């Protein structure tokens, strides 16, 4: 997956500081390198990160294979799963490869 400067690489040890302690809206893409649908959603998430950076939206990606504690904590059973956090609280989840407009609508609902 291509990394952009707008997307945080989040892990088990950094999740609380980067996502749960963040003010405002944060979204996290739970993914794995071997996941085909994740390769479809990844660039969409990265583009949303760029497009919403000026609105203070924090966007992270968490590799479920490398960070099983956090994936287990949030009950991630299917990837990609996009979790939405508002002021550190998990408020919404989108599972599967969905189009940009679906993710953007969810994002705007929580801004």
OpenMM code with the backbone's topology and positions (N, CA, C; nanometers):
from openmm import Vec3, app, unit

residues = "UNK UNK UNK UNK UNK UNK UNK UNK UNK UNK UNK UNK UNK UNK UNK UNK UNK UNK UNK UNK UNK UNK UNK UNK UNK UNK UNK UNK UNK UNK UNK UNK UNK UNK UNK UNK UNK UNK UNK UNK UNK UNK UNK UNK UNK UNK UNK UNK UNK UNK UNK UNK UNK UNK UNK UNK UNK UNK UNK UNK UNK UNK UNK UNK UNK UNK UNK UNK UNK UNK UNK UNK UNK UNK UNK UNK UNK UNK UNK UNK UNK UNK UNK UNK UNK UNK UNK UNK UNK UNK UNK UNK UNK UNK UNK UNK UNK UNK UNK UNK UNK UNK UNK UNK UNK UNK UNK UNK UNK UNK UNK".split()
positions = [
    Vec3(0.0842, -0.1182, 0.0000),
    Vec3(0.0000, 0.0000, 0.0000),
    Vec3(0.0883, 0.1239, 0.0000),
    Vec3(0.0529, 0.2163, -0.0783),
    Vec3(0.1263, 0.3415, -0.0817),
    Vec3(0.0948, 0.4218, 0.0437),
    Vec3(0.1986, 0.4795, 0.1012),
    Vec3(0.1773, 0.5611, 0.2193),
    Vec3(0.1752, 0.7073, 0.1792),
    Vec3(0.0831, 0.7794, 0.2367),
    Vec3(0.0795, 0.9233, 0.2137),
    Vec3(0.1125, 0.9927, 0.3440),
    Vec3(0.1482, 1.1178, 0.3355),
    Vec3(0.1819, 1.1908, 0.4579),
    Vec3(0.0588, 1.2217, 0.5407),
    Vec3(-0.0587, 1.1988, 0.4870),
    Vec3(-0.1831, 1.2266, 0.5575),
    Vec3(-0.2346, 1.1064, 0.6360),
    Vec3(-0.1736, 0.9906, 0.6187),
    Vec3(-0.2216, 0.8681, 0.6822),
    Vec3(-0.1210, 0.8204, 0.7860),
    Vec3(-0.1711, 0.7994, 0.9086),
    Vec3(-0.0872, 0.7486, 1.0168),
    Vec3(-0.0804, 0.5965, 1.0092),
    Vec3(0.0361, 0.5412, 1.0333),
    Vec3(0.0477, 0.3971, 1.0495),
    Vec3(0.0270, 0.3700, 1.1984),
    Vec3(-0.0856, 0.3087, 1.2319),
    Vec3(-0.1262, 0.2887, 1.3705),
    Vec3(-0.0983, 0.1446, 1.4094),
    Vec3(-0.0574, 0.1245, 1.5356),
    Vec3(-0.0305, -0.0091, 1.5844),
    Vec3(-0.0868, -0.0306, 1.7238),
    Vec3(-0.0680, -0.1521, 1.7747),
    Vec3(-0.1164, -0.1857, 1.9083),
    Vec3(-0.0648, -0.0871, 2.0132),
    Vec3(0.0624, -0.0521, 2.0037),
    Vec3(0.1240, 0.0336, 2.1053),
    Vec3(0.0911, 0.1815, 2.0884),
    Vec3(0.0480, 0.2214, 1.9697),
    Vec3(0.0232, 0.3638, 1.9457),
    Vec3(-0.1248, 0.3984, 1.9297),
    Vec3(-0.2121, 0.2991, 1.9289),
    Vec3(-0.3531, 0.3220, 1.8983),
    Vec3(-0.4182, 0.4220, 1.9936),
    Vec3(-0.3969, 0.4041, 2.1215),
    Vec3(-0.4589, 0.4944, 2.2185),
    Vec3(-0.4134, 0.6377, 2.1971),
    Vec3(-0.2842, 0.6582, 2.1858),
    Vec3(-0.2303, 0.7937, 2.1705),
    Vec3(-0.2727, 0.8573, 2.0381),
    Vec3(-0.2707, 0.7795, 1.9300),
    Vec3(-0.2976, 0.8363, 1.7978),
    Vec3(-0.4462, 0.8494, 1.7651),
    Vec3(-0.5275, 0.7599, 1.8175),
    Vec3(-0.6695, 0.7574, 1.7788),
    Vec3(-0.7615, 0.7900, 1.8967),
    Vec3(-0.7487, 0.7173, 2.0050),
    Vec3(-0.8431, 0.7353, 2.1159),
    Vec3(-0.8203, 0.8647, 2.1929),
    Vec3(-0.7009, 0.9191, 2.1889),
    Vec3(-0.6747, 1.0471, 2.2542),
    Vec3(-0.6931, 1.1657, 2.1597),
    Vec3(-0.7265, 1.1385, 2.0341),
    Vec3(-0.7434, 1.2449, 1.9350),
    Vec3(-0.8773, 1.3156, 1.9561),
    Vec3(-0.8761, 1.4467, 1.9402),
    Vec3(-1.0003, 1.5231, 1.9447),
    Vec3(-1.0607, 1.5256, 1.8050),
    Vec3(-1.1931, 1.5275, 1.7997),
    Vec3(-1.2592, 1.5319, 1.6706),
    Vec3(-1.2739, 1.3936, 1.6104),
    Vec3(-1.2788, 1.3902, 1.4778),
    Vec3(-1.3051, 1.2667, 1.4054),
    Vec3(-1.1755, 1.1971, 1.3642),
    Vec3(-1.1728, 1.0673, 1.3880),
    Vec3(-1.0622, 0.9839, 1.3412),
    Vec3(-1.1224, 0.8605, 1.2754),
    Vec3(-1.0633, 0.8178, 1.1642),
    Vec3(-1.1054, 0.6928, 1.1022),
    Vec3(-0.9826, 0.6032, 1.0876),
    Vec3(-1.0053, 0.4732, 1.1042),
    Vec3(-0.8963, 0.3763, 1.0966),
    Vec3(-0.9366, 0.2641, 1.0018),
    Vec3(-0.8495, 0.2398, 0.9054),
    Vec3(-0.8658, 0.1314, 0.8090),
    Vec3(-0.7939, 0.0087, 0.8643),
    Vec3(-0.8696, -0.0923, 0.9076),
    Vec3(-0.8132, -0.2201, 0.9519),
    Vec3(-0.7974, -0.3060, 0.8269),
    Vec3(-0.6752, -0.3458, 0.7955),
    Vec3(-0.6443, -0.4095, 0.6687),
    Vec3(-0.5310, -0.5112, 0.6854),
    Vec3(-0.4967, -0.5796, 0.5768),
    Vec3(-0.3805, -0.6679, 0.5701),
    Vec3(-0.3268, -0.6658, 0.4274),
    Vec3(-0.1946, -0.6827, 0.4110),
    Vec3(-0.1351, -0.6742, 0.2777),
    Vec3(-0.1878, -0.7799, 0.1791),
    Vec3(-0.2296, -0.8955, 0.2266),
    Vec3(-0.2753, -1.0048, 0.1404),
    Vec3(-0.4226, -0.9914, 0.1006),
    Vec3(-0.4926, -0.8922, 0.1555),
    Vec3(-0.6377, -0.8775, 0.1376),
    Vec3(-0.6686, -0.8006, 0.0092),
    Vec3(-0.7291, -0.8679, -0.0881),
    Vec3(-0.7645, -0.8046, -0.2152),
    Vec3(-0.8586, -0.6853, -0.2000),
    Vec3(-0.9712, -0.7012, -0.1288),
    Vec3(-1.0605, -0.5873, -0.1105),
    Vec3(-0.9933, -0.4690, -0.0386),
    Vec3(-0.8956, -0.4990, 0.0476),
    Vec3(-0.8224, -0.3919, 0.1172),
    Vec3(-0.7449, -0.3067, 0.0166),
    Vec3(-0.6966, -0.3702, -0.0896),
    Vec3(-0.6229, -0.2962, -0.1926),
    Vec3(-0.7151, -0.2040, -0.2725),
    Vec3(-0.8429, -0.2342, -0.2718),
    Vec3(-0.9413, -0.1479, -0.3372),
    Vec3(-0.9730, -0.0280, -0.2472),
    Vec3(-0.9938, -0.0534, -0.1193),
    Vec3(-1.0334, 0.0505, -0.0250),
    Vec3(-0.9164, 0.1400, 0.0155),
    Vec3(-0.7969, 0.0841, 0.0223),
    Vec3(-0.6800, 0.1595, 0.0676),
    Vec3(-0.6614, 0.2940, -0.0008),
    Vec3(-0.6580, 0.2978, -0.1340),
    Vec3(-0.6407, 0.4268, -0.2020),
    Vec3(-0.7566, 0.5244, -0.1770),
    Vec3(-0.8763, 0.4720, -0.1568),
    Vec3(-0.9915, 0.5572, -0.1262),
    Vec3(-0.9704, 0.6245, 0.0094),
    Vec3(-0.9291, 0.5456, 0.1078),
    Vec3(-0.9035, 0.5986, 0.2419),
    Vec3(-0.7919, 0.7028, 0.2371),
    Vec3(-0.6866, 0.6733, 0.1603),
    Vec3(-0.5748, 0.7672, 0.1495),
    Vec3(-0.6180, 0.8985, 0.0838),
    Vec3(-0.7054, 0.8911, -0.0157),
    Vec3(-0.7551, 1.0114, -0.0820),
    Vec3(-0.8446, 1.0912, 0.0127),
    Vec3(-0.9291, 1.0220, 0.0900),
    Vec3(-1.0113, 1.0915, 0.1888),
    Vec3(-0.9236, 1.1605, 0.2930),
    Vec3(-0.8155, 1.0954, 0.3331),
    Vec3(-0.7230, 1.1553, 0.4300),
    Vec3(-0.6687, 1.2872, 0.3769),
    Vec3(-0.6304, 1.2870, 0.2513),
    Vec3(-0.5778, 1.4087, 0.1893),
    Vec3(-0.6865, 1.5153, 0.1780),
    Vec3(-0.8042, 1.4744, 0.1323),
    Vec3(-0.9130, 1.5683, 0.1083),
    Vec3(-0.9698, 1.6295, 0.2369),
    Vec3(-0.9610, 1.5576, 0.3488),
    Vec3(-1.0188, 1.6050, 0.4744),
    Vec3(-0.9136, 1.6468, 0.5774),
    Vec3(-0.7879, 1.6530, 0.5379),
    Vec3(-0.6814, 1.6928, 0.6300),
    Vec3(-0.7059, 1.8332, 0.6850),
    Vec3(-0.7564, 1.9221, 0.6016),
    Vec3(-0.7801, 2.0602, 0.6453),
    Vec3(-0.8993, 2.0724, 0.7411),
    Vec3(-0.9788, 1.9659, 0.7537),
    Vec3(-1.0912, 1.9652, 0.8474),
    Vec3(-1.0531, 1.8975, 0.9790),
    Vec3(-0.9259, 1.8597, 0.9909),
    Vec3(-0.8777, 1.8008, 1.1155),
    Vec3(-0.9081, 1.6536, 1.1333),
    Vec3(-0.9511, 1.5866, 1.0273),
    Vec3(-0.9813, 1.4439, 1.0369),
    Vec3(-0.8496, 1.3657, 1.0433),
    Vec3(-0.8370, 1.2812, 1.1446),
    Vec3(-0.7213, 1.1941, 1.1599),
    Vec3(-0.7531, 1.0626, 1.0893),
    Vec3(-0.6640, 1.0175, 1.0021),
    Vec3(-0.6847, 0.8923, 0.9298),
    Vec3(-0.5657, 0.8010, 0.9562),
    Vec3(-0.5969, 0.6781, 0.9964),
    Vec3(-0.4924, 0.5808, 1.0237),
    Vec3(-0.5200, 0.4493, 0.9540),
    Vec3(-0.4137, 0.3713, 0.9409),
    Vec3(-0.4241, 0.2358, 0.8875),
    Vec3(-0.3609, 0.1425, 0.9892),
    Vec3(-0.4268, 0.0306, 1.0149),
    Vec3(-0.3767, -0.0668, 1.1103),
    Vec3(-0.3730, -0.2036, 1.0434),
    Vec3(-0.2539, -0.2592, 1.0305),
    Vec3(-0.2339, -0.3933, 0.9736),
    Vec3(-0.2753, -0.4956, 1.0797),
    Vec3(-0.3831, -0.5688, 1.0542),
    Vec3(-0.4371, -0.6614, 1.1545),
    Vec3(-0.3430, -0.7773, 1.1845),
    Vec3(-0.2598, -0.8166, 1.0890),
    Vec3(-0.1651, -0.9253, 1.1133),
    Vec3(-0.0546, -0.8822, 1.2095),
    Vec3(-0.0130, -0.7573, 1.1988),
    Vec3(0.0949, -0.7053, 1.2828),
    Vec3(0.0444, -0.6528, 1.4173),
    Vec3(-0.0853, -0.6301, 1.4287),
    Vec3(-0.1436, -0.5678, 1.5485),
    Vec3(-0.2701, -0.6400, 1.5940),
    Vec3(-0.2557, -0.7669, 1.6342),
    Vec3(-0.3741, -0.8468, 1.6666),
    Vec3(-0.4487, -0.8010, 1.7922),
    Vec3(-0.3797, -0.7392, 1.8871),
    Vec3(-0.4485, -0.6961, 2.0107),
    Vec3(-0.5576, -0.5943, 1.9804),
    Vec3(-0.5248, -0.4943, 1.9001),
    Vec3(-0.6232, -0.3899, 1.8699),
    Vec3(-0.7347, -0.4454, 1.7818),
    Vec3(-0.7000, -0.5270, 1.6840),
    Vec3(-0.8021, -0.5875, 1.5980),
    Vec3(-0.8987, -0.6712, 1.6819),
    Vec3(-0.8467, -0.7477, 1.7747),
    Vec3(-0.9305, -0.8305, 1.8611),
    Vec3(-1.0160, -0.7441, 1.9538),
    Vec3(-0.9577, -0.6395, 2.0059),
    Vec3(-1.0286, -0.5503, 2.0978),
    Vec3(-1.1541, -0.4907, 2.0340),
    Vec3(-1.1476, -0.4632, 1.9045),
    Vec3(-1.2629, -0.4046, 1.8351),
    Vec3(-1.3437, -0.5087, 1.7574),
    Vec3(-1.3136, -0.6365, 1.7793),
    Vec3(-1.3932, -0.7436, 1.7194),
    Vec3(-1.3845, -0.7499, 1.5687),
    Vec3(-1.2691, -0.7165, 1.5138),
    Vec3(-1.2526, -0.7186, 1.3689),
    Vec3(-1.2495, -0.8636, 1.3214),
    Vec3(-1.3491, -0.9022, 1.2425),
    Vec3(-1.3585, -1.0377, 1.1894),
    Vec3(-1.3484, -1.0402, 1.0377),
    Vec3(-1.3746, -0.9279, 0.9749),
    Vec3(-1.3655, -0.9156, 0.8292),
    Vec3(-1.2889, -0.7884, 0.7972),
    Vec3(-1.2061, -0.7980, 0.6944),
    Vec3(-1.1343, -0.6793, 0.6492),
    Vec3(-1.1599, -0.6612, 0.5010),
    Vec3(-1.1557, -0.5383, 0.4551),
    Vec3(-1.1295, -0.4180, 0.5325),
    Vec3(-1.2478, -0.3808, 0.6215),
    Vec3(-1.2134, -0.3256, 0.7373),
    Vec3(-1.3114, -0.2646, 0.8268),
    Vec3(-1.2632, -0.1236, 0.8544),
    Vec3(-1.3507, -0.0277, 0.8338),
    Vec3(-1.3190, 0.1122, 0.8593),
    Vec3(-1.3955, 0.1533, 0.9838),
    Vec3(-1.3233, 0.1889, 1.0901),
    Vec3(-1.3867, 0.2301, 1.2143),
    Vec3(-1.3778, 0.3811, 1.2284),
    Vec3(-1.4852, 0.4405, 1.2750),
    Vec3(-1.4948, 0.5846, 1.2946),
    Vec3(-1.4954, 0.6136, 1.4442),
    Vec3(-1.4122, 0.7082, 1.4857),
    Vec3(-1.4016, 0.7478, 1.6255),
    Vec3(-1.4296, 0.8975, 1.6363),
    Vec3(-1.5124, 0.9348, 1.7311),
    Vec3(-1.5420, 1.0759, 1.7565),
    Vec3(-1.4951, 1.1055, 1.8985),
    Vec3(-1.3981, 1.1951, 1.9105),
    Vec3(-1.3387, 1.2286, 2.0403),
    Vec3(-1.2984, 1.1025, 2.1167),
    Vec3(-1.2397, 1.0074, 2.0441),
    Vec3(-1.1877, 0.8854, 2.1047),
    Vec3(-1.2861, 0.7721, 2.1230),
    Vec3(-1.4137, 0.7962, 2.0965),
    Vec3(-1.5161, 0.6931, 2.1135),
    Vec3(-1.5518, 0.6303, 1.9792),
    Vec3(-1.5558, 0.4974, 1.9749),
    Vec3(-1.5943, 0.4262, 1.8527),
    Vec3(-1.7421, 0.4523, 1.8272),
    Vec3(-1.7728, 0.5138, 1.7121),
    Vec3(-1.9110, 0.5527, 1.6831),
    Vec3(-1.9717, 0.4854, 1.5605),
    Vec3(-1.8888, 0.4244, 1.4748),
    Vec3(-1.9441, 0.3658, 1.3525),
    Vec3(-1.8416, 0.2717, 1.2902),
    Vec3(-1.8906, 0.1792, 1.2089),
    Vec3(-1.8045, 0.0835, 1.1388),
    Vec3(-1.8612, 0.0576, 1.0002),
    Vec3(-1.7721, 0.0491, 0.9021),
    Vec3(-1.8085, 0.0070, 0.7672),
    Vec3(-1.7202, -0.1131, 0.7346),
    Vec3(-1.7827, -0.2232, 0.6937),
    Vec3(-1.7092, -0.3454, 0.6628),
    Vec3(-1.7188, -0.3736, 0.5137),
    Vec3(-1.6038, -0.4076, 0.4554),
    Vec3(-1.6015, -0.4486, 0.3160),
    Vec3(-1.5557, -0.3388, 0.2225),
    Vec3(-1.5386, -0.3783, 0.0979),
    Vec3(-1.4955, -0.2845, -0.0061),
    Vec3(-1.6181, -0.2058, -0.0521),
    Vec3(-1.6236, -0.0819, -0.0104),
    Vec3(-1.7362, 0.0048, -0.0450),
    Vec3(-1.6839, 0.1218, -0.1275),
    Vec3(-1.7702, 0.1840, -0.2068),
    Vec3(-1.7260, 0.2979, -0.2877),
    Vec3(-1.6958, 0.4213, -0.2023),
    Vec3(-1.6207, 0.5118, -0.2612),
    Vec3(-1.5811, 0.6339, -0.1918),
    Vec3(-1.7011, 0.7106, -0.1374),
    Vec3(-1.8076, 0.7228, -0.2167),
    Vec3(-1.9204, 0.8039, -0.1716),
    Vec3(-1.9835, 0.7489, -0.0443),
    Vec3(-1.9799, 0.6180, -0.0258),
    Vec3(-2.0337, 0.5572, 0.0966),
    Vec3(-1.9479, 0.5970, 0.2172),
    Vec3(-1.8155, 0.5863, 0.2035),
    Vec3(-1.7266, 0.6244, 0.3128),
    Vec3(-1.7337, 0.7742, 0.3409),
    Vec3(-1.7420, 0.8525, 0.2341),
    Vec3(-1.7470, 0.9976, 0.2514),
    Vec3(-1.8765, 1.0404, 0.3209),
    Vec3(-1.9856, 0.9752, 0.2894),
    Vec3(-2.1131, 1.0053, 0.3551),
    Vec3(-2.1033, 0.9773, 0.5046),
    Vec3(-2.0458, 0.8625, 0.5393),
    Vec3(-2.0277, 0.8270, 0.6809),
    Vec3(-1.9374, 0.9293, 0.7491),
    Vec3(-1.8305, 0.9656, 0.6834),
    Vec3(-1.7358, 1.0626, 0.7374),
    Vec3(-1.8075, 1.1945, 0.7663),
    Vec3(-1.8855, 1.2419, 0.6721),
    Vec3(-1.9565, 1.3687, 0.6879),
    Vec3(-2.0627, 1.3627, 0.7979),
    Vec3(-2.1234, 1.2457, 0.8166),
    Vec3(-2.2223, 1.2286, 0.9239),
    Vec3(-2.1611, 1.2556, 1.0609),
    Vec3(-2.0332, 1.2255, 1.0754),
    Vec3(-1.9680, 1.2345, 1.2069),
    Vec3(-1.8814, 1.3595, 1.2241),
    Vec3(-1.8711, 1.4402, 1.1213),
    Vec3(-1.7914, 1.5632, 1.1353),
    Vec3(-1.8584, 1.6632, 1.2286),
] * unit.nanometer
topology = app.Topology()
chain = topology.addChain("A")
for resn in residues:
    res = topology.addResidue(resn, chain)
    for name in ("N", "CA", "C"):
        topology.addAtom(name, app.Element.getBySymbol(name[0]), res)
